[in-house]
Amino acid sequence: MRPFFHKVEQQTIKRVLGQSAVVRTSKVTDSFGEAFLSDGGAGLILKVRSSNNQTFVKGDKVVLLEYLDKENIYRVISEEDFNS
């Protein structure tokens, strides 16, 4: 039966851009930070970085704007800025 279960590479991409996440580290800067995204399952812990010298603190709500593949990070802005 092994041939029927050959190894298949999956390309599973979650669509997270534009969604809100909550800062889980003490701060998020342009060089440090993580946020928690509730995805309806166990949730995702993502590496995030701020833009325009903004700083966020634990508990702040941010929106994922851009994914930087080479660094494996997401650029974020505040939920207030995103909604205005």
PDB file of N, CA, C and O in Angstrom, chain B, residues numbered from 101:
ATOM      1  N   MET B 101       0.811  -1.205   0.000  1.00  0.00           N
ATOM      2  CA  MET B 101       0.000   0.000   0.000  1.00  0.00           C
ATOM      3  C   MET B 101       0.853   1.267   0.000  1.00  0.00           C
ATOM      4  O   MET B 101       0.360   2.351  -0.313  1.00  0.00           O
ATOM      5  N   ARG B 102       2.103   1.133   0.344  1.00  0.00           N
ATOM      6  CA  ARG B 102       2.979   2.292   0.419  1.00  0.00           C
ATOM      7  C   ARG B 102       2.975   3.131  -0.864  1.00  0.00           C
ATOM      8  O   ARG B 102       2.977   4.358  -0.766  1.00  0.00           O
ATOM      9  N   PRO B 103       2.970   2.527  -2.069  1.00  0.00           N
ATOM     10  CA  PRO B 103       2.959   3.344  -3.290  1.00  0.00           C
ATOM     11  C   PRO B 103       1.738   4.256  -3.397  1.00  0.00           C
ATOM     12  O   PRO B 103       1.806   5.306  -4.036  1.00  0.00           O
ATOM     13  N   PHE B 104       0.640   3.870  -2.788  1.00  0.00           N
ATOM     14  CA  PHE B 104      -0.559   4.701  -2.854  1.00  0.00           C
ATOM     15  C   PHE B 104      -0.435   5.955  -1.997  1.00  0.00           C
ATOM     16  O   PHE B 104      -1.162   6.927  -2.197  1.00  0.00           O
ATOM     17  N   PHE B 105       0.474   5.928  -1.058  1.00  0.00           N
ATOM     18  CA  PHE B 105       0.641   7.045  -0.137  1.00  0.00           C
ATOM     19  C   PHE B 105       1.974   7.742  -0.353  1.00  0.00           C
ATOM     20  O   PHE B 105       2.646   8.137   0.600  1.00  0.00           O
ATOM     21  N   HIS B 106       2.346   7.886  -1.611  1.00  0.00           N
ATOM     22  CA  HIS B 106       3.623   8.527  -1.901  1.00  0.00           C
ATOM     23  C   HIS B 106       3.641   9.935  -1.315  1.00  0.00           C
ATOM     24  O   HIS B 106       2.608  10.577  -1.125  1.00  0.00           O
ATOM     25  N   LYS B 107       4.822  10.367  -1.045  1.00  0.00           N
ATOM     26  CA  LYS B 107       4.986  11.673  -0.412  1.00  0.00           C
ATOM     27  C   LYS B 107       4.577  12.779  -1.378  1.00  0.00           C
ATOM     28  O   LYS B 107       5.089  12.872  -2.494  1.00  0.00           O
ATOM     29  N   VAL B 108       3.667  13.595  -0.935  1.00  0.00           N
ATOM     30  CA  VAL B 108       3.181  14.711  -1.734  1.00  0.00           C
ATOM     31  C   VAL B 108       3.515  15.997  -0.987  1.00  0.00           C
ATOM     32  O   VAL B 108       3.191  16.157   0.189  1.00  0.00           O
ATOM     33  N   GLU B 109       4.158  16.889  -1.684  1.00  0.00           N
ATOM     34  CA  GLU B 109       4.471  18.174  -1.073  1.00  0.00           C
ATOM     35  C   GLU B 109       3.242  19.057  -1.140  1.00  0.00           C
ATOM     36  O   GLU B 109       2.686  19.288  -2.213  1.00  0.00           O
ATOM     37  N   GLN B 110       2.824  19.546   0.014  1.00  0.00           N
ATOM     38  CA  GLN B 110       1.640  20.392   0.058  1.00  0.00           C
ATOM     39  C   GLN B 110       2.047  21.855   0.127  1.00  0.00           C
ATOM     40  O   GLN B 110       3.007  22.217   0.807  1.00  0.00           O
ATOM     41  N   GLN B 111       1.325  22.663  -0.567  1.00  0.00           N
ATOM     42  CA  GLN B 111       1.525  24.109  -0.526  1.00  0.00           C
ATOM     43  C   GLN B 111       0.301  24.723   0.130  1.00  0.00           C
ATOM     44  O   GLN B 111      -0.596  25.224  -0.548  1.00  0.00           O
ATOM     45  N   THR B 112       0.272  24.679   1.439  1.00  0.00           N
ATOM     46  CA  THR B 112      -0.855  25.214   2.186  1.00  0.00           C
ATOM     47  C   THR B 112      -0.516  26.626   2.619  1.00  0.00           C
ATOM     48  O   THR B 112       0.421  26.841   3.387  1.00  0.00           O
ATOM     49  N   ILE B 113      -1.275  27.581   2.127  1.00  0.00           N
ATOM     50  CA  ILE B 113      -1.036  28.983   2.465  1.00  0.00           C
ATOM     51  C   ILE B 113      -2.280  29.520   3.162  1.00  0.00           C
ATOM     52  O   ILE B 113      -3.372  29.514   2.592  1.00  0.00           O
ATOM     53  N   LYS B 114      -2.112  29.977   4.380  1.00  0.00           N
ATOM     54  CA  LYS B 114      -3.230  30.586   5.093  1.00  0.00           C
ATOM     55  C   LYS B 114      -3.336  32.044   4.654  1.00  0.00           C
ATOM     56  O   LYS B 114      -2.332  32.742   4.510  1.00  0.00           O
ATOM     57  N   ARG B 115      -4.519  32.465   4.453  1.00  0.00           N
ATOM     58  CA  ARG B 115      -4.766  33.860   4.075  1.00  0.00           C
ATOM     59  C   ARG B 115      -4.928  34.680   5.342  1.00  0.00           C
ATOM     60  O   ARG B 115      -5.996  34.668   5.956  1.00  0.00           O
ATOM     61  N   VAL B 116      -3.884  35.392   5.741  1.00  0.00           N
ATOM     62  CA  VAL B 116      -3.917  36.137   6.991  1.00  0.00           C
ATOM     63  C   VAL B 116      -3.779  37.642   6.807  1.00  0.00           C
ATOM     64  O   VAL B 116      -4.058  38.403   7.734  1.00  0.00           O
ATOM     65  N   LEU B 117      -3.357  38.080   5.634  1.00  0.00           N
ATOM     66  CA  LEU B 117      -3.205  39.519   5.425  1.00  0.00           C
ATOM     67  C   LEU B 117      -4.547  40.221   5.584  1.00  0.00           C
ATOM     68  O   LEU B 117      -5.571  39.753   5.087  1.00  0.00           O
ATOM     69  N   GLY B 118      -4.525  41.344   6.280  1.00  0.00           N
ATOM     70  CA  GLY B 118      -5.745  42.090   6.527  1.00  0.00           C
ATOM     71  C   GLY B 118      -6.474  41.671   7.786  1.00  0.00           C
ATOM     72  O   GLY B 118      -7.474  42.286   8.156  1.00  0.00           O
ATOM     73  N   GLN B 119      -5.987  40.631   8.453  1.00  0.00           N
ATOM     74  CA  GLN B 119      -6.626  40.170   9.684  1.00  0.00           C
ATOM     75  C   GLN B 119      -5.970  40.813  10.898  1.00  0.00           C
ATOM     76  O   GLN B 119      -4.816  41.237  10.852  1.00  0.00           O
ATOM     77  N   SER B 120      -6.736  40.875  11.989  1.00  0.00           N
ATOM     78  CA  SER B 120      -6.238  41.458  13.236  1.00  0.00           C
ATOM     79  C   SER B 120      -5.556  40.403  14.086  1.00  0.00           C
ATOM     80  O   SER B 120      -5.971  39.244  14.123  1.00  0.00           O
ATOM     81  N   ALA B 121      -4.508  40.823  14.762  1.00  0.00           N
ATOM     82  CA  ALA B 121      -3.772  39.974  15.685  1.00  0.00           C
ATOM     83  C   ALA B 121      -3.513  40.785  16.956  1.00  0.00           C
ATOM     84  O   ALA B 121      -3.665  42.006  16.965  1.00  0.00           O
ATOM     85  N   VAL B 122      -3.122  40.093  18.027  1.00  0.00           N
ATOM     86  CA  VAL B 122      -2.852  40.746  19.304  1.00  0.00           C
ATOM     87  C   VAL B 122      -1.373  40.577  19.634  1.00  0.00           C
ATOM     88  O   VAL B 122      -0.835  39.471  19.582  1.00  0.00           O
ATOM     89  N   VAL B 123      -0.727  41.687  19.973  1.00  0.00           N
ATOM     90  CA  VAL B 123       0.693  41.660  20.331  1.00  0.00           C
ATOM     91  C   VAL B 123       0.870  40.795  21.577  1.00  0.00           C
ATOM     92  O   VAL B 123       0.169  40.983  22.571  1.00  0.00           O
ATOM     93  N   ARG B 124       1.815  39.842  21.523  1.00  0.00           N
ATOM     94  CA  ARG B 124       2.035  38.941  22.655  1.00  0.00           C
ATOM     95  C   ARG B 124       3.378  39.139  23.329  1.00  0.00           C
ATOM     96  O   ARG B 124       3.604  38.596  24.410  1.00  0.00           O
ATOM     97  N   THR B 125       4.275  39.900  22.722  1.00  0.00           N
ATOM     98  CA  THR B 125       5.552  40.202  23.345  1.00  0.00           C
ATOM     99  C   THR B 125       5.446  41.547  24.057  1.00  0.00           C
ATOM    100  O   THR B 125       4.455  42.260  23.902  1.00  0.00           O
ATOM    101  N   SER B 126       6.465  41.889  24.831  1.00  0.00           N
ATOM    102  CA  SER B 126       6.418  43.147  25.584  1.00  0.00           C
ATOM    103  C   SER B 126       6.293  44.357  24.674  1.00  0.00           C
ATOM    104  O   SER B 126       5.736  45.384  25.062  1.00  0.00           O
ATOM    105  N   LYS B 127       6.817  44.227  23.455  1.00  0.00           N
ATOM    106  CA  LYS B 127       6.712  45.324  22.493  1.00  0.00           C
ATOM    107  C   LYS B 127       6.881  44.786  21.079  1.00  0.00           C
ATOM    108  O   LYS B 127       7.364  43.673  20.872  1.00  0.00           O
ATOM    109  N   VAL B 128       6.474  45.600  20.115  1.00  0.00           N
ATOM    110  CA  VAL B 128       6.739  45.339  18.698  1.00  0.00           C
ATOM    111  C   VAL B 128       7.369  46.600  18.146  1.00  0.00           C
ATOM    112  O   VAL B 128       6.824  47.697  18.270  1.00  0.00           O
ATOM    113  N   THR B 129       8.531  46.420  17.533  1.00  0.00           N
ATOM    114  CA  THR B 129       9.252  47.531  16.907  1.00  0.00           C
ATOM    115  C   THR B 129       9.563  47.150  15.469  1.00  0.00           C
ATOM    116  O   THR B 129       9.047  46.157  14.955  1.00  0.00           O
ATOM    117  N   ASP B 130      10.399  47.934  14.829  1.00  0.00           N
ATOM    118  CA  ASP B 130      10.787  47.599  13.453  1.00  0.00           C
ATOM    119  C   ASP B 130      11.813  46.464  13.391  1.00  0.00           C
ATOM    120  O   ASP B 130      12.204  46.045  12.302  1.00  0.00           O
ATOM    121  N   SER B 131      12.257  45.958  14.564  1.00  0.00           N
ATOM    122  CA  SER B 131      13.239  44.870  14.577  1.00  0.00           C
ATOM    123  C   SER B 131      12.886  43.715  15.518  1.00  0.00           C
ATOM    124  O   SER B 131      13.651  42.757  15.623  1.00  0.00           O
ATOM    125  N   PHE B 132      11.733  43.791  16.206  1.00  0.00           N
ATOM    126  CA  PHE B 132      11.383  42.771  17.192  1.00  0.00           C
ATOM    127  C   PHE B 132       9.883  42.706  17.387  1.00  0.00           C
ATOM    128  O   PHE B 132       9.195  43.723  17.303  1.00  0.00           O
ATOM    129  N   GLY B 133       9.372  41.505  17.649  1.00  0.00           N
ATOM    130  CA  GLY B 133       7.994  41.364  18.085  1.00  0.00           C
ATOM    131  C   GLY B 133       7.286  40.136  17.562  1.00  0.00           C
ATOM    132  O   GLY B 133       7.649  39.575  16.529  1.00  0.00           O
ATOM    133  N   GLU B 134       6.258  39.729  18.304  1.00  0.00           N
ATOM    134  CA  GLU B 134       5.389  38.625  17.913  1.00  0.00           C
ATOM    135  C   GLU B 134       3.949  39.010  18.205  1.00  0.00           C
ATOM    136  O   GLU B 134       3.664  39.821  19.086  1.00  0.00           O
ATOM    137  N   ALA B 135       3.050  38.402  17.437  1.00  0.00           N
ATOM    138  CA  ALA B 135       1.621  38.617  17.652  1.00  0.00           C
ATOM    139  C   ALA B 135       0.902  37.284  17.525  1.00  0.00           C
ATOM    140  O   ALA B 135       1.373  36.370  16.849  1.00  0.00           O
ATOM    141  N   PHE B 136      -0.261  37.185  18.192  1.00  0.00           N
ATOM    142  CA  PHE B 136      -1.088  35.985  18.155  1.00  0.00           C
ATOM    143  C   PHE B 136      -2.290  36.250  17.263  1.00  0.00           C
ATOM    144  O   PHE B 136      -3.003  37.238  17.437  1.00  0.00           O
ATOM    145  N   LEU B 137      -2.504  35.357  16.310  1.00  0.00           N
ATOM    146  CA  LEU B 137      -3.644  35.456  15.407  1.00  0.00           C
ATOM    147  C   LEU B 137      -4.583  34.297  15.694  1.00  0.00           C
ATOM    148  O   LEU B 137      -4.199  33.134  15.569  1.00  0.00           O
ATOM    149  N   SER B 138      -5.799  34.610  16.074  1.00  0.00           N
ATOM    150  CA  SER B 138      -6.810  33.584  16.296  1.00  0.00           C
ATOM    151  C   SER B 138      -7.362  33.175  14.942  1.00  0.00           C
ATOM    152  O   SER B 138      -7.990  33.976  14.250  1.00  0.00           O
ATOM    153  N   ASP B 139      -7.123  31.919  14.566  1.00  0.00           N
ATOM    154  CA  ASP B 139      -7.521  31.449  13.236  1.00  0.00           C
ATOM    155  C   ASP B 139      -8.658  30.438  13.282  1.00  0.00           C
ATOM    156  O   ASP B 139      -8.930  29.765  12.287  1.00  0.00           O
ATOM    157  N   GLY B 140      -9.321  30.326  14.423  1.00  0.00           N
ATOM    158  CA  GLY B 140     -10.404  29.366  14.550  1.00  0.00           C
ATOM    159  C   GLY B 140      -9.935  27.992  14.997  1.00  0.00           C
ATOM    160  O   GLY B 140     -10.750  27.097  15.219  1.00  0.00           O
ATOM    161  N   GLY B 141      -8.642  27.823  15.129  1.00  0.00           N
ATOM    162  CA  GLY B 141      -8.060  26.570  15.598  1.00  0.00           C
ATOM    163  C   GLY B 141      -7.211  26.858  16.813  1.00  0.00           C
ATOM    164  O   GLY B 141      -7.646  27.537  17.743  1.00  0.00           O
ATOM    165  N   ALA B 142      -6.012  26.345  16.803  1.00  0.00           N
ATOM    166  CA  ALA B 142      -5.090  26.566  17.922  1.00  0.00           C
ATOM    167  C   ALA B 142      -4.503  27.970  17.912  1.00  0.00           C
ATOM    168  O   ALA B 142      -3.944  28.412  18.916  1.00  0.00           O
ATOM    169  N   GLY B 143      -4.619  28.672  16.802  1.00  0.00           N
ATOM    170  CA  GLY B 143      -4.068  30.014  16.678  1.00  0.00           C
ATOM    171  C   GLY B 143      -2.668  29.982  16.105  1.00  0.00           C
ATOM    172  O   GLY B 143      -2.031  28.930  16.045  1.00  0.00           O
ATOM    173  N   LEU B 144      -2.198  31.135  15.689  1.00  0.00           N
ATOM    174  CA  LEU B 144      -0.873  31.256  15.086  1.00  0.00           C
ATOM    175  C   LEU B 144      -0.063  32.295  15.836  1.00  0.00           C
ATOM    176  O   LEU B 144      -0.574  33.360  16.182  1.00  0.00           O
ATOM    177  N   ILE B 145       1.187  31.990  16.086  1.00  0.00           N
ATOM    178  CA  ILE B 145       2.119  32.960  16.641  1.00  0.00           C
ATOM    179  C   ILE B 145       3.007  33.397  15.488  1.00  0.00           C
ATOM    180  O   ILE B 145       3.714  32.589  14.886  1.00  0.00           O
ATOM    181  N   LEU B 146       2.958  34.691  15.191  1.00  0.00           N
ATOM    182  CA  LEU B 146       3.647  35.224  14.016  1.00  0.00           C
ATOM    183  C   LEU B 146       4.709  36.231  14.422  1.00  0.00           C
ATOM    184  O   LEU B 146       4.524  36.987  15.376  1.00  0.00           O
ATOM    185  N   LYS B 147       5.815  36.239  13.701  1.00  0.00           N
ATOM    186  CA  LYS B 147       6.826  37.274  13.872  1.00  0.00           C
ATOM    187  C   LYS B 147       6.320  38.506  13.139  1.00  0.00           C
ATOM    188  O   LYS B 147       5.974  38.434  11.960  1.00  0.00           O
ATOM    189  N   VAL B 148       6.276  39.636  13.836  1.00  0.00           N
ATOM    190  CA  VAL B 148       5.761  40.867  13.239  1.00  0.00           C
ATOM    191  C   VAL B 148       6.737  42.010  13.473  1.00  0.00           C
ATOM    192  O   VAL B 148       7.530  41.995  14.414  1.00  0.00           O
ATOM    193  N   ARG B 149       6.659  42.997  12.595  1.00  0.00           N
ATOM    194  CA  ARG B 149       7.481  44.203  12.697  1.00  0.00           C
ATOM    195  C   ARG B 149       6.611  45.408  12.382  1.00  0.00           C
ATOM    196  O   ARG B 149       5.734  45.346  11.520  1.00  0.00           O
ATOM    197  N   SER B 150       6.859  46.494  13.080  1.00  0.00           N
ATOM    198  CA  SER B 150       6.088  47.715  12.853  1.00  0.00           C
ATOM    199  C   SER B 150       6.683  48.505  11.688  1.00  0.00           C
ATOM    200  O   SER B 150       7.792  48.234  11.227  1.00  0.00           O
ATOM    201  N   SER B 151       5.932  49.465  11.242  1.00  0.00           N
ATOM    202  CA  SER B 151       6.379  50.357  10.178  1.00  0.00           C
ATOM    203  C   SER B 151       6.407  51.783  10.705  1.00  0.00           C
ATOM    204  O   SER B 151       5.756  52.092  11.703  1.00  0.00           O
ATOM    205  N   ASN B 152       7.140  52.631  10.054  1.00  0.00           N
ATOM    206  CA  ASN B 152       7.171  54.064  10.365  1.00  0.00           C
ATOM    207  C   ASN B 152       7.527  54.361  11.815  1.00  0.00           C
ATOM    208  O   ASN B 152       6.957  55.268  12.421  1.00  0.00           O
ATOM    209  N   ASN B 153       8.466  53.603  12.374  1.00  0.00           N
ATOM    210  CA  ASN B 153       8.944  53.817  13.751  1.00  0.00           C
ATOM    211  C   ASN B 153       7.851  53.747  14.810  1.00  0.00           C
ATOM    212  O   ASN B 153       8.005  54.322  15.887  1.00  0.00           O
ATOM    213  N   GLN B 154       6.757  53.057  14.528  1.00  0.00           N
ATOM    214  CA  GLN B 154       5.718  52.857  15.533  1.00  0.00           C
ATOM    215  C   GLN B 154       6.174  51.783  16.514  1.00  0.00           C
ATOM    216  O   GLN B 154       6.952  50.895  16.168  1.00  0.00           O
ATOM    217  N   THR B 155       5.674  51.881  17.744  1.00  0.00           N
ATOM    218  CA  THR B 155       5.933  50.856  18.750  1.00  0.00           C
ATOM    219  C   THR B 155       4.598  50.429  19.334  1.00  0.00           C
ATOM    220  O   THR B 155       3.764  51.265  19.684  1.00  0.00           O
ATOM    221  N   PHE B 156       4.405  49.131  19.433  1.00  0.00           N
ATOM    222  CA  PHE B 156       3.198  48.577  20.039  1.00  0.00           C
ATOM    223  C   PHE B 156       3.600  47.821  21.290  1.00  0.00           C
ATOM    224  O   PHE B 156       4.735  47.359  21.407  1.00  0.00           O
ATOM    225  N   VAL B 157       2.670  47.694  22.226  1.00  0.00           N
ATOM    226  CA  VAL B 157       2.941  46.977  23.472  1.00  0.00           C
ATOM    227  C   VAL B 157       1.999  45.790  23.599  1.00  0.00           C
ATOM    228  O   VAL B 157       1.012  45.686  22.871  1.00  0.00           O
ATOM    229  N   LYS B 158       2.312  44.903  24.525  1.00  0.00           N
ATOM    230  CA  LYS B 158       1.540  43.692  24.735  1.00  0.00           C
ATOM    231  C   LYS B 158       0.055  44.027  24.885  1.00  0.00           C
ATOM    232  O   LYS B 158      -0.320  44.915  25.652  1.00  0.00           O
ATOM    233  N   GLY B 159      -0.777  43.305  24.143  1.00  0.00           N
ATOM    234  CA  GLY B 159      -2.223  43.506  24.186  1.00  0.00           C
ATOM    235  C   GLY B 159      -2.771  44.407  23.101  1.00  0.00           C
ATOM    236  O   GLY B 159      -3.977  44.406  22.856  1.00  0.00           O
ATOM    237  N   ASP B 160      -1.912  45.181  22.442  1.00  0.00           N
ATOM    238  CA  ASP B 160      -2.374  46.046  21.347  1.00  0.00           C
ATOM    239  C   ASP B 160      -2.870  45.196  20.182  1.00  0.00           C
ATOM    240  O   ASP B 160      -2.338  44.120  19.910  1.00  0.00           O
ATOM    241  N   LYS B 161      -3.897  45.695  19.500  1.00  0.00           N
ATOM    242  CA  LYS B 161      -4.397  45.025  18.303  1.00  0.00           C
ATOM    243  C   LYS B 161      -3.737  45.645  17.079  1.00  0.00           C
ATOM    244  O   LYS B 161      -3.710  46.865  16.911  1.00  0.00           O
ATOM    245  N   VAL B 162      -3.206  44.769  16.228  1.00  0.00           N
ATOM    246  CA  VAL B 162      -2.544  45.195  15.007  1.00  0.00           C
ATOM    247  C   VAL B 162      -3.149  44.449  13.829  1.00  0.00           C
ATOM    248  O   VAL B 162      -3.781  43.406  13.996  1.00  0.00           O
ATOM    249  N   VAL B 163      -2.949  44.998  12.633  1.00  0.00           N
ATOM    250  CA  VAL B 163      -3.442  44.368  11.413  1.00  0.00           C
ATOM    251  C   VAL B 163      -2.240  43.974  10.563  1.00  0.00           C
ATOM    252  O   VAL B 163      -1.305  44.757  10.390  1.00  0.00           O
ATOM    253  N   LEU B 164      -2.275  42.751  10.033  1.00  0.00           N
ATOM    254  CA  LEU B 164      -1.193  42.235   9.203  1.00  0.00           C
ATOM    255  C   LEU B 164      -1.322  42.820   7.798  1.00  0.00           C
ATOM    256  O   LEU B 164      -2.299  42.554   7.098  1.00  0.00           O
ATOM    257  N   LEU B 165      -0.344  43.607   7.393  1.00  0.00           N
ATOM    258  CA  LEU B 165      -0.399  44.312   6.109  1.00  0.00           C
ATOM    259  C   LEU B 165       0.376  43.645   4.996  1.00  0.00           C
ATOM    260  O   LEU B 165      -0.086  43.587   3.856  1.00  0.00           O
ATOM    261  N   GLU B 166       1.549  43.142   5.321  1.00  0.00           N
ATOM    262  CA  GLU B 166       2.453  42.663   4.279  1.00  0.00           C
ATOM    263  C   GLU B 166       3.273  41.499   4.825  1.00  0.00           C
ATOM    264  O   GLU B 166       3.690  41.515   5.983  1.00  0.00           O
ATOM    265  N   TYR B 167       3.503  40.490   3.988  1.00  0.00           N
ATOM    266  CA  TYR B 167       4.363  39.377   4.377  1.00  0.00           C
ATOM    267  C   TYR B 167       5.689  39.500   3.641  1.00  0.00           C
ATOM    268  O   TYR B 167       5.716  39.625   2.416  1.00  0.00           O
ATOM    269  N   LEU B 168       6.784  39.463   4.386  1.00  0.00           N
ATOM    270  CA  LEU B 168       8.124  39.531   3.818  1.00  0.00           C
ATOM    271  C   LEU B 168       8.726  38.134   3.853  1.00  0.00           C
ATOM    272  O   LEU B 168       9.197  37.668   4.891  1.00  0.00           O
ATOM    273  N   ASP B 169       8.701  37.488   2.715  1.00  0.00           N
ATOM    274  CA  ASP B 169       9.074  36.074   2.605  1.00  0.00           C
ATOM    275  C   ASP B 169      10.501  35.785   3.049  1.00  0.00           C
ATOM    276  O   ASP B 169      10.736  34.822   3.779  1.00  0.00           O
ATOM    277  N   LYS B 170      11.449  36.598   2.624  1.00  0.00           N
ATOM    278  CA  LYS B 170      12.854  36.338   2.953  1.00  0.00           C
ATOM    279  C   LYS B 170      13.109  36.371   4.457  1.00  0.00           C
ATOM    280  O   LYS B 170      13.915  35.594   4.970  1.00  0.00           O
ATOM    281  N   GLU B 171      12.427  37.266   5.159  1.00  0.00           N
ATOM    282  CA  GLU B 171      12.611  37.392   6.604  1.00  0.00           C
ATOM    283  C   GLU B 171      11.602  36.564   7.397  1.00  0.00           C
ATOM    284  O   GLU B 171      11.761  36.386   8.604  1.00  0.00           O
ATOM    285  N   ASN B 172      10.564  36.056   6.727  1.00  0.00           N
ATOM    286  CA  ASN B 172       9.488  35.307   7.366  1.00  0.00           C
ATOM    287  C   ASN B 172       8.816  36.138   8.463  1.00  0.00           C
ATOM    288  O   ASN B 172       8.596  35.658   9.575  1.00  0.00           O
ATOM    289  N   ILE B 173       8.496  37.388   8.132  1.00  0.00           N
ATOM    290  CA  ILE B 173       7.839  38.288   9.080  1.00  0.00           C
ATOM    291  C   ILE B 173       6.675  38.998   8.393  1.00  0.00           C
ATOM    292  O   ILE B 173       6.563  39.022   7.167  1.00  0.00           O
ATOM    293  N   TYR B 174       5.814  39.575   9.231  1.00  0.00           N
ATOM    294  CA  TYR B 174       4.684  40.364   8.749  1.00  0.00           C
ATOM    295  C   TYR B 174       4.866  41.803   9.198  1.00  0.00           C
ATOM    296  O   TYR B 174       5.230  42.054  10.347  1.00  0.00           O
ATOM    297  N   ARG B 175       4.617  42.742   8.310  1.00  0.00           N
ATOM    298  CA  ARG B 175       4.565  44.164   8.657  1.00  0.00           C
ATOM    299  C   ARG B 175       3.159  44.447   9.177  1.00  0.00           C
ATOM    300  O   ARG B 175       2.171  43.973   8.617  1.00  0.00           O
ATOM    301  N   VAL B 176       3.085  45.224  10.253  1.00  0.00           N
ATOM    302  CA  VAL B 176       1.786  45.518  10.868  1.00  0.00           C
ATOM    303  C   VAL B 176       1.601  47.003  11.100  1.00  0.00           C
ATOM    304  O   VAL B 176       2.564  47.765  11.177  1.00  0.00           O
ATOM    305  N   ILE B 177       0.336  47.399  11.211  1.00  0.00           N
ATOM    306  CA  ILE B 177      -0.032  48.744  11.656  1.00  0.00           C
ATOM    307  C   ILE B 177      -1.108  48.578  12.713  1.00  0.00           C
ATOM    308  O   ILE B 177      -1.650  47.487  12.886  1.00  0.00           O
ATOM    309  N   SER B 178      -1.416  49.640  13.410  1.00  0.00           N
ATOM    310  CA  SER B 178      -2.438  49.563  14.442  1.00  0.00           C
ATOM    311  C   SER B 178      -3.807  49.343  13.807  1.00  0.00           C
ATOM    312  O   SER B 178      -4.051  49.759  12.675  1.00  0.00           O
ATOM    313  N   GLU B 179      -4.683  48.695  14.536  1.00  0.00           N
ATOM    314  CA  GLU B 179      -6.025  48.447  14.044  1.00  0.00           C
ATOM    315  C   GLU B 179      -6.760  49.769  13.816  1.00  0.00           C
ATOM    316  O   GLU B 179      -7.566  49.879  12.893  1.00  0.00           O
ATOM    317  N   GLU B 180      -6.484  50.772  14.655  1.00  0.00           N
ATOM    318  CA  GLU B 180      -7.101  52.103  14.503  1.00  0.00           C
ATOM    319  C   GLU B 180      -6.699  52.732  13.175  1.00  0.00           C
ATOM    320  O   GLU B 180      -7.541  53.241  12.435  1.00  0.00           O
ATOM    321  N   ASP B 181      -5.394  52.689  12.881  1.00  0.00           N
ATOM    322  CA  ASP B 181      -4.909  53.261  11.609  1.00  0.00           C
ATOM    323  C   ASP B 181      -5.499  52.524  10.411  1.00  0.00           C
ATOM    324  O   ASP B 181      -5.840  53.143   9.403  1.00  0.00           O
ATOM    325  N   PHE B 182      -5.615  51.236  10.519  1.00  0.00           N
ATOM    326  CA  PHE B 182      -6.155  50.440   9.425  1.00  0.00           C
ATOM    327  C   PHE B 182      -7.619  50.779   9.153  1.00  0.00           C
ATOM    328  O   PHE B 182      -8.051  50.817   8.001  1.00  0.00           O
ATOM    329  N   ASN B 183      -8.376  51.024  10.216  1.00  0.00           N
ATOM    330  CA  ASN B 183      -9.807  51.297  10.075  1.00  0.00           C
ATOM    331  C   ASN B 183     -10.122  52.737   9.706  1.00  0.00           C
ATOM    332  O   ASN B 183     -11.254  53.048   9.336  1.00  0.00           O
ATOM    333  N   SER B 184      -9.121  53.632   9.802  1.00  0.00           N
ATOM    334  CA  SER B 184      -9.417  55.036   9.468  1.00  0.00           C
ATOM    335  C   SER B 184      -8.990  55.404   8.084  1.00  0.00           C
ATOM    336  O   SER B 184      -9.173  56.547   7.665  1.00  0.00           O
TER     337      SER B 184
END
